[in-house]
Amino acid sequence: MLKNKRIFAALLIVFSVLTLGMGSAKDAVKEQDVKILWPPPPFDPRIEYVRIIETPDDIGAKKGFFKKAWEFLAGEAVENRILKPFGITVDEKGRLYVTDTALQAVHIFDLSNEKYMIIEGTARGRFASPVGVESDRQGNIFVSDSIQKQVYVFSAEGKYLKALPPPGEETGFKRPTGLAVNKAAGLIYIVDTLGCKIHVYTTGGEYRFSFGERGNGDGQFNYPTFIKVAGNGELYISDSINFRIQVFDKDGKFLFKFGRHGDGTGDMGNPRGIAIDSDKNIYVVDPLFEAFQIFDRKGDLLLVFGKPGKQPGAFMLPSGIAIDANDQIYVADTYNSRVQVFRYLKKGKQDIEVSDKEN
């Protein structure tokens, strides 16, 4: 018993230290009167720091009466803090969805209405490892669980609806991870990392087809992870252990690829989350570089952004990334237990200058 109490006390101390460290980053920004911009002078800035999201309080979400009453009766407050964010997306209504592999839950931050909701599992039980998250035109929420080997569907209110059936000729998903929805076509694309395939369903849950196989040729994959649907329906896929991004049409036909293995500027160490801004620039998160890189439509490098650390603009093994209609950039800063928010500063057709990783 004494040993368990000591372990628990030690964990509390570690958590407190981490929390203080993370809080200091936000406090330091609040004390500054100047904007934080990248790249630094003399280059024209293209990325602006906006804020950090760690808890519902950070978006102004207030606890309801019944939750406050329960916490009073239970004698303890419950705080839904982000612990280990991984997958991330944002919809047209300003709802930010974040999978949390440590909390085994999905955080939903309604940025427009300053509300918060959390989904912790299905009617069958709690999530084991939620990784990917997406929403469709009706607001239904799709969550992939890489350990339970399922893709679950919830209503916009968080009510569990169903699990997608196993794909066509397969016995089931081997390890579903990244998700992407083509809302115009009503299709959802599911990355199967261990299967080295992409499975395609209607958002209503009907299996359509799969594409891909293990290999390093065009249209082949080596443990793909994340996927993004562009405005024209093209699919951008992180072919992570082939150290590249592959691009396909909505029917799975290979179009082109870019990226190479290495640790230099423009190289890829472990490409993960992908996002696209209003100028069709392509953002690729690389946790090994503690940064994300921005490429143009041809795959040429435009900007490297980030460095190791806890301050704004620094990361610890980031994973997912999403960009909303207003060019706000949301990055799952995984081991800093937070989502960092930035803004792409659009300036016509002027080229983005390449910045040093150290900013």
Secondary structure, DSSP 8 states (H G I E B T S, - for coil): -HHHHHHHHHHHHHHHHHHHHHHHHHHHHHT--S--EES-TTS---EEEEEEESSGGGGT----HHHHHHHHHHTS-------SEEEEEE-TTSEEEEEETTTTEEEEEETTTTEEEEE-EETTEE-S-EEEEEE-TT--EEEEETTTTEEEEE-TTS-EEEE----TTSSS-SSEEEEEEETTTTEEEEEETTTTEEEEEETTS-EEEEE--BSSSTT-BSS---EEE-TTS-EEEEEGGGTEEEEE-TTS-EEEEE--BSSSTT-BSS---EEE-TT--EEEEETTTTEEEEE-TTS-EEEEE--BSSSTT-BSS---EEE-TT-EEEEEEGGGTEEEEEEE---TT-------TT-
